[in-house]
Amino acid sequence: MPPASWGHTVREFLATAPTLDQLETPILTVDRAAVSANVAVMADWVSAAGVRLAPHGKTTMAPQLWAEQLAAGSWGITLATIWQTQVARSFGVARVLLANALVDPVGLHWVAAESANDPSFEFVCWADSVETVALMQEHLNTAPGAERVRVLVELGGPHGRTGARTVDQALAVAEAIGAASRLSLAGVGGYEGALAHDRTPNGIHAVRDYLDELARLHREIDAAGLYHGPAIVTAGGSAYPDLVVERLALLADEQAAQGVSTTVVLRSGAYLIHDDGFYEGISPLAAPRSEKPLRSAMHGWARTLSRPEPGLALLDAGKRDLPFDEGLPVPQRIAGPEGTPLNPGATVSALNDQHTFLRLPGGDATELPIGTVVRLGLSHPCTAFDKWRLIPVIDDADAPTPRVVDLLHTFF
């Protein structure tokens, strides 16, 4: 933040009507108009699909944005660790889906105590083995009270991430949960994004096969009479939510064998911010695959520090500032009232800790003189937000002089 803001509250700073050009580089920004549009696009999409949304909060770890997602109708917030869950509770989130196993004894004791102190708090986590269930039960045996922790059976896939590898193994986990005095079986869950990374026929086939197995697991658990209340079926990152709806949405409408009602929950998180890289290339809600497409709501802004040789510009942003695990930044345009687009052949070839190597075709030094600020499109919001504790929100990244309209606090 600029020195003129030091010592001021966020409200005091925003009251000065700051603009982006008053901030120091490098910086990450969030586009207010794009976020609002993305919230509406996803809310309408899941409503039409007949499923619920528990967006993955780890994408942003920004409670301000979680509140916006919940206000738009989200069923709950998904998180990945117990401390992320504790952050969510600190900000009043009432329903958390922990998309992971919980075997941390301190965390399990906290969940038991939190549930006892606030019966309205709804918490669900995963288990993928009988050993996991036994360890959870062991830790909860020493926790006060008698509250049960709700658990989903996690089904994985070959060469995937966590999750029981077969339906039979998963059924054994369900039976173990049902036999545990401090646990209750809440449904089934998994993550199809670990099984593919593109929309090739092989990738789509792998995802569909996996989702069909997840549906089969749910039906077999139901047929075995292991459910004793409403069930959750959850899957879906931001790459294949359409396939999750295609394969699982009807479970919410089926007449369960034991009269169990089923809620199908998507956990997409990256949709809120979207990007100009990986998700732009794979999401079914990106242009031109959708009539109402998601928009990239994050950009990097970096200043030209050096032109040491023809065709090369060094910018003041690097790995400490911008995501790079799912693709390097994409140079888009020069910042400022002119907003001159960069040559389409301009590319980022590498990032160091604090430098971006921007390659310019033709070697024209006048195209990007020292001191020029460049807007960069980014890939993968999950590894962009974790680099910033305070993120300026601008009204419109395409405006000649974007205004700073808010500041997002992150909690990583």
VMD Tcl script that draws the C-alpha trace (Angstrom):
set ca {
  {0.00 0.00 0.00}
  {1.25 3.57 -0.62}
  {2.90 5.38 2.30}
  {0.01 7.88 2.32}
  {-2.24 5.06 3.53}
  {-0.07 3.99 6.45}
  {-1.78 4.36 9.81}
  {-5.26 4.60 8.30}
  {-8.12 2.15 8.58}
  {-9.47 0.53 5.45}
  {-12.49 2.84 5.54}
  {-10.30 5.92 5.91}
  {-8.13 4.82 3.02}
  {-11.08 4.09 0.74}
  {-12.61 7.46 1.62}
  {-9.71 9.10 -0.23}
  {-11.05 7.57 -3.50}
  {-7.73 5.88 -4.35}
  {-6.91 4.69 -7.84}
  {-4.79 1.80 -8.99}
  {-1.99 4.03 -10.29}
  {-1.41 5.29 -6.73}
  {-0.40 1.80 -5.55}
  {3.10 0.40 -5.64}
  {4.11 -2.48 -7.87}
  {4.12 -5.42 -7.99}
  {0.51 -5.97 -6.98}
  {-2.37 -8.39 -7.37}
  {-5.88 -6.99 -7.83}
  {-9.39 -8.39 -7.80}
  {-11.96 -7.06 -10.28}
  {-15.22 -6.19 -8.49}
  {-17.36 -6.28 -11.62}
  {-16.03 -9.70 -12.63}
  {-16.52 -11.21 -9.16}
  {-20.13 -10.03 -9.02}
  {-20.78 -11.45 -12.47}
  {-19.18 -14.79 -11.58}
  {-21.24 -15.13 -8.39}
  {-24.41 -14.63 -10.40}
  {-23.37 -16.98 -13.21}
  {-22.63 -19.85 -10.82}
  {-25.70 -19.28 -8.64}
  {-27.94 -19.45 -11.70}
  {-26.10 -22.48 -13.09}
  {-26.35 -24.66 -9.97}
  {-29.98 -23.65 -9.47}
  {-30.84 -24.75 -13.00}
  {-28.89 -27.99 -12.48}
  {-30.81 -28.87 -9.31}
  {-27.71 -29.20 -7.11}
  {-26.29 -27.26 -4.18}
  {-23.01 -25.38 -3.99}
  {-20.48 -25.41 -1.15}
  {-17.68 -23.38 -2.78}
  {-14.17 -24.28 -1.77}
  {-13.02 -21.50 0.52}
  {-9.34 -22.39 0.27}
  {-9.28 -20.72 -3.14}
  {-9.39 -17.27 -1.57}
  {-9.36 -17.73 2.23}
  {-11.20 -14.40 2.17}
  {-14.21 -14.40 4.53}
  {-15.54 -11.29 2.77}
  {-15.94 -13.35 -0.39}
  {-17.32 -16.36 1.49}
  {-20.06 -14.12 2.87}
  {-20.91 -13.00 -0.64}
  {-21.12 -16.59 -1.85}
  {-23.35 -17.59 1.07}
  {-25.59 -14.58 0.49}
  {-26.02 -15.74 -3.11}
  {-27.43 -19.06 -1.89}
  {-24.44 -21.31 -1.28}
  {-25.29 -24.33 0.89}
  {-22.07 -24.02 2.91}
  {-18.34 -23.49 2.57}
  {-15.85 -26.24 1.75}
  {-12.42 -26.15 3.37}
  {-9.31 -28.32 3.34}
  {-7.80 -28.14 6.86}
  {-9.09 -27.87 10.39}
  {-7.47 -24.48 10.93}
  {-9.27 -23.18 7.84}
  {-12.47 -24.46 9.44}
  {-11.62 -22.56 12.61}
  {-11.14 -19.37 10.58}
  {-14.57 -19.93 9.03}
  {-16.17 -20.38 12.44}
  {-14.51 -17.17 13.62}
  {-16.44 -15.40 10.87}
  {-19.75 -17.10 11.61}
  {-19.88 -19.76 8.89}
  {-22.54 -22.20 10.05}
  {-21.97 -25.15 7.71}
  {-18.52 -26.47 6.76}
  {-17.65 -29.40 4.54}
  {-14.07 -30.43 5.27}
  {-12.97 -32.13 2.04}
  {-10.34 -34.20 3.79}
  {-9.91 -36.77 6.49}
  {-9.63 -35.38 10.01}
  {-7.32 -37.44 12.25}
  {-5.72 -34.59 14.18}
  {-6.63 -35.18 17.85}
  {-6.67 -31.47 18.73}
  {-8.87 -30.75 15.74}
  {-11.31 -33.56 16.54}
  {-11.61 -32.38 20.15}
  {-12.28 -28.85 18.88}
  {-15.02 -30.07 16.52}
  {-16.67 -32.00 19.34}
  {-16.55 -28.98 21.65}
  {-17.74 -26.57 18.98}
  {-20.67 -28.85 18.13}
  {-21.61 -29.12 21.80}
  {-21.41 -25.35 22.30}
  {-23.41 -24.55 19.16}
  {-25.87 -27.25 18.03}
  {-26.59 -25.23 14.87}
  {-23.01 -25.74 13.65}
  {-22.96 -28.35 10.87}
  {-19.63 -30.03 10.18}
  {-18.85 -32.91 7.82}
  {-15.46 -34.47 7.02}
  {-14.19 -37.48 5.07}
  {-12.69 -40.90 5.75}
  {-11.21 -43.30 3.20}
  {-10.13 -46.30 5.29}
  {-11.18 -48.40 8.23}
  {-7.94 -47.32 9.94}
  {-8.95 -43.68 9.61}
  {-12.31 -44.40 11.22}
  {-10.67 -46.28 14.09}
  {-8.27 -43.42 14.76}
  {-11.06 -40.84 14.71}
  {-13.05 -42.92 17.18}
  {-9.99 -43.34 19.42}
  {-9.39 -39.59 19.60}
  {-13.07 -38.78 20.13}
  {-13.31 -41.31 22.96}
  {-11.26 -38.86 25.06}
  {-13.35 -35.84 24.03}
  {-16.06 -34.67 26.42}
  {-19.71 -35.09 25.49}
  {-21.41 -37.52 23.18}
  {-21.71 -35.52 19.95}
  {-21.11 -37.50 16.80}
  {-18.93 -36.21 13.98}
  {-20.59 -36.63 10.60}
  {-18.36 -38.40 8.07}
  {-18.53 -38.98 4.32}
  {-16.96 -42.06 2.77}
  {-14.37 -40.85 0.27}
  {-14.01 -42.78 -2.96}
  {-10.83 -42.29 -4.96}
  {-9.61 -43.60 -8.26}
  {-6.55 -45.32 -9.74}
  {-3.46 -43.12 -9.54}
  {-5.61 -40.40 -7.99}
  {-5.25 -38.70 -4.66}
  {-6.87 -39.86 -1.41}
  {-9.96 -42.06 -1.31}
  {-10.77 -45.77 -1.08}
  {-9.76 -47.35 -4.37}
  {-12.75 -49.65 -4.83}
  {-16.44 -49.57 -3.99}
  {-16.01 -52.67 -1.81}
  {-13.29 -50.95 0.23}
  {-15.50 -47.88 0.55}
  {-18.43 -50.00 1.76}
  {-16.21 -51.39 4.51}
  {-15.43 -47.81 5.56}
  {-19.16 -47.02 5.63}
  {-19.81 -50.02 7.85}
  {-17.01 -48.96 10.20}
  {-18.43 -45.45 10.49}
  {-21.86 -46.91 11.23}
  {-20.40 -49.01 14.04}
  {-18.51 -46.13 15.68}
  {-20.17 -44.54 18.71}
  {-18.80 -41.03 18.05}
  {-19.28 -40.93 14.26}
  {-22.28 -40.94 11.94}
  {-22.42 -41.79 8.25}
  {-23.39 -38.69 6.27}
  {-22.91 -39.77 2.65}
  {-20.19 -40.13 0.04}
  {-17.73 -37.78 -1.57}
  {-14.71 -37.48 -3.79}
  {-12.73 -35.40 -6.21}
  {-12.80 -36.16 -9.91}
  {-10.24 -33.48 -10.79}
  {-7.39 -35.71 -9.62}
  {-8.13 -38.18 -12.42}
  {-7.80 -35.88 -15.44}
  {-6.28 -32.55 -16.38}
  {-7.88 -31.79 -19.73}
  {-11.00 -32.25 -21.84}
  {-9.65 -34.89 -24.16}
  {-11.90 -37.93 -24.76}
  {-9.72 -40.01 -22.42}
  {-9.92 -37.38 -19.69}
  {-13.69 -37.04 -19.97}
  {-14.09 -40.83 -19.98}
  {-11.99 -41.19 -16.81}
  {-14.04 -38.56 -14.97}
  {-17.39 -40.06 -16.03}
  {-16.34 -43.55 -15.01}
  {-15.26 -42.31 -11.60}
  {-18.49 -40.38 -11.02}
  {-20.52 -43.43 -11.99}
  {-18.66 -45.43 -9.34}
  {-19.39 -42.72 -6.77}
  {-23.09 -42.93 -7.61}
  {-22.93 -46.74 -7.33}
  {-21.31 -46.48 -3.91}
  {-24.08 -44.20 -2.68}
  {-26.80 -46.55 -3.94}
  {-25.14 -49.60 -2.41}
  {-24.77 -47.89 0.96}
  {-28.43 -46.96 0.80}
  {-29.49 -50.47 -0.25}
  {-27.52 -51.91 2.69}
  {-29.50 -49.73 5.08}
  {-26.41 -47.98 6.42}
  {-27.88 -44.47 6.20}
  {-29.91 -43.32 9.21}
  {-30.74 -39.84 7.99}
  {-30.35 -37.50 5.01}
  {-27.34 -38.22 2.79}
  {-24.86 -36.00 0.98}
  {-23.25 -36.86 -2.34}
  {-20.48 -34.42 -3.16}
  {-17.92 -34.00 -5.92}
  {-16.89 -31.30 -8.31}
  {-13.99 -28.93 -8.58}
  {-14.06 -26.11 -11.11}
  {-12.85 -28.12 -14.11}
  {-15.67 -30.66 -14.54}
  {-18.79 -29.42 -12.71}
  {-20.85 -30.16 -15.83}
  {-19.88 -33.84 -15.69}
  {-20.72 -34.00 -11.99}
  {-24.19 -32.65 -12.76}
  {-24.54 -35.02 -15.71}
  {-23.68 -38.11 -13.62}
  {-24.88 -37.25 -10.11}
  {-27.64 -34.63 -10.15}
  {-30.39 -37.21 -10.60}
  {-29.45 -38.80 -7.27}
  {-31.19 -35.90 -5.59}
  {-34.46 -36.90 -7.28}
  {-34.28 -40.68 -6.94}
  {-36.52 -42.54 -4.56}
  {-33.97 -43.99 -2.15}
  {-34.43 -47.63 -1.19}
  {-34.62 -46.75 2.50}
  {-36.45 -43.46 2.03}
  {-33.27 -41.42 2.47}
  {-33.26 -37.92 1.03}
  {-30.09 -36.99 -0.86}
  {-28.44 -33.60 -1.36}
  {-25.96 -33.36 -4.23}
  {-23.30 -30.78 -3.46}
  {-20.75 -29.23 -5.81}
  {-17.54 -27.88 -4.26}
  {-16.28 -25.68 -7.10}
  {-14.19 -22.81 -5.77}
  {-12.07 -21.30 -8.54}
  {-15.15 -20.14 -10.48}
  {-15.41 -17.05 -8.26}
  {-12.13 -15.60 -9.47}
  {-11.67 -17.73 -12.60}
  {-8.44 -16.93 -14.53}
  {-6.76 -16.32 -17.87}
  {-5.03 -19.70 -17.91}
  {-5.92 -23.20 -16.73}
  {-9.58 -22.66 -15.84}
  {-10.18 -20.46 -18.86}
  {-9.05 -23.42 -20.93}
  {-10.97 -26.20 -19.17}
  {-14.05 -24.81 -17.39}
  {-17.40 -25.54 -19.06}
  {-18.48 -22.07 -17.95}
  {-15.70 -20.25 -19.80}
  {-16.12 -18.53 -23.15}
  {-16.93 -19.71 -25.76}
  {-18.32 -22.86 -24.10}
  {-20.97 -20.90 -22.19}
  {-23.47 -18.25 -23.24}
  {-22.95 -16.59 -19.85}
  {-19.23 -17.13 -19.31}
  {-17.14 -16.61 -16.22}
  {-14.66 -13.73 -16.31}
  {-11.15 -13.51 -14.95}
  {-11.31 -11.42 -11.79}
  {-7.60 -11.32 -10.91}
  {-4.66 -9.58 -12.54}
  {-1.06 -8.88 -11.76}
  {0.43 -5.45 -12.34}
  {4.20 -5.20 -12.71}
  {6.61 -2.44 -13.68}
  {9.37 -2.64 -16.25}
  {12.70 -2.44 -14.43}
  {15.20 -3.24 -17.13}
  {15.60 -3.64 -20.91}
  {19.02 -5.33 -20.88}
  {18.87 -6.68 -24.44}
  {16.60 -6.49 -27.50}
  {13.33 -8.32 -27.08}
  {13.61 -8.72 -23.29}
  {11.96 -6.73 -20.52}
  {12.37 -7.53 -16.82}
  {9.35 -6.74 -14.64}
  {9.32 -6.35 -10.86}
  {6.97 -9.28 -10.11}
  {8.02 -12.87 -9.57}
  {7.22 -16.18 -7.94}
  {6.67 -14.50 -4.60}
  {3.95 -12.34 -6.12}
  {2.19 -14.30 -8.87}
  {1.00 -17.90 -9.43}
  {3.02 -20.09 -11.78}
  {2.12 -23.73 -11.02}
  {-0.58 -23.97 -13.70}
  {0.95 -21.73 -16.33}
  {3.00 -18.56 -16.47}
  {1.41 -15.09 -16.50}
  {0.07 -13.78 -19.79}
  {1.05 -10.22 -20.79}
  {-2.10 -8.36 -21.78}
  {-1.71 -4.61 -22.03}
  {0.06 -1.51 -20.82}
  {-1.63 0.10 -17.82}
  {-2.95 3.64 -17.96}
  {-5.52 5.69 -19.83}
  {-4.27 4.54 -23.22}
  {-4.52 0.85 -22.30}
  {-2.41 -0.17 -25.28}
  {-2.57 -3.93 -25.91}
  {0.79 -5.63 -26.06}
  {1.96 -7.35 -29.22}
  {0.13 -10.72 -29.38}
  {3.53 -12.37 -29.67}
  {4.66 -11.09 -26.26}
  {5.15 -13.94 -23.77}
  {6.47 -14.57 -20.29}
  {9.26 -17.11 -20.52}
  {10.23 -17.42 -16.85}
  {9.72 -16.13 -13.32}
  {12.44 -15.68 -10.72}
  {11.67 -14.87 -7.11}
  {11.14 -11.17 -7.91}
  {11.47 -10.87 -11.69}
  {9.34 -11.65 -14.73}
  {11.08 -12.33 -18.05}
  {8.86 -10.74 -20.67}
  {9.84 -11.56 -24.24}
  {8.86 -9.04 -26.92}
  {8.94 -9.91 -30.61}
  {10.96 -7.64 -32.85}
  {13.17 -6.29 -30.09}
  {11.62 -2.80 -30.19}
  {12.74 -1.01 -27.01}
  {10.20 1.76 -27.53}
  {7.26 -0.61 -27.09}
  {7.87 -1.06 -23.38}
  {10.18 1.60 -21.94}
  {11.55 1.35 -18.41}
  {8.94 2.39 -15.85}
  {5.98 1.12 -17.87}
  {3.38 -0.88 -15.92}
  {2.05 -4.06 -17.56}
  {-1.19 -5.88 -16.78}
  {-0.73 -9.63 -16.59}
  {-3.38 -12.31 -16.89}
  {-2.86 -15.09 -14.35}
  {-3.56 -18.80 -13.99}
  {-4.86 -20.65 -10.89}
  {-6.38 -18.40 -8.21}
  {-5.64 -20.93 -5.44}
  {-1.93 -20.12 -5.64}
  {-2.41 -16.41 -6.27}
  {-4.36 -15.41 -3.16}
  {-2.04 -17.19 -0.74}
  {0.74 -14.74 -1.59}
  {-1.19 -11.66 -0.41}
  {-2.58 -10.65 2.98}
  {-4.41 -7.58 1.68}
  {-5.66 -7.42 -1.90}
  {-7.00 -4.25 -3.54}
  {-10.39 -4.64 -5.20}
  {-10.77 -2.41 -8.24}
  {-14.01 -1.44 -9.92}
  {-13.03 -2.61 -13.40}
  {-9.66 -3.90 -14.61}
  {-10.48 -2.69 -18.12}
  {-11.15 0.90 -17.04}
  {-8.62 3.58 -18.12}
  {-7.94 4.39 -14.46}
  {-9.34 1.67 -12.19}
  {-10.62 2.83 -8.81}
  {-9.84 0.95 -5.60}
  {-13.23 0.20 -4.06}
  {-12.35 -2.29 -1.34}
  {-9.54 -4.31 0.26}
  {-9.75 -8.07 0.75}
  {-8.16 -9.60 3.83}
  {-6.92 -13.16 3.38}
  {-6.24 -15.66 6.17}
  {-3.60 -18.18 5.11}
}
mol new
graphics top color blue
foreach p $ca { graphics top sphere $p radius 0.5 }
foreach p [lrange $ca 0 end-1] q [lrange $ca 1 end] { graphics top cylinder $p $q radius 0.2 }
display resetview
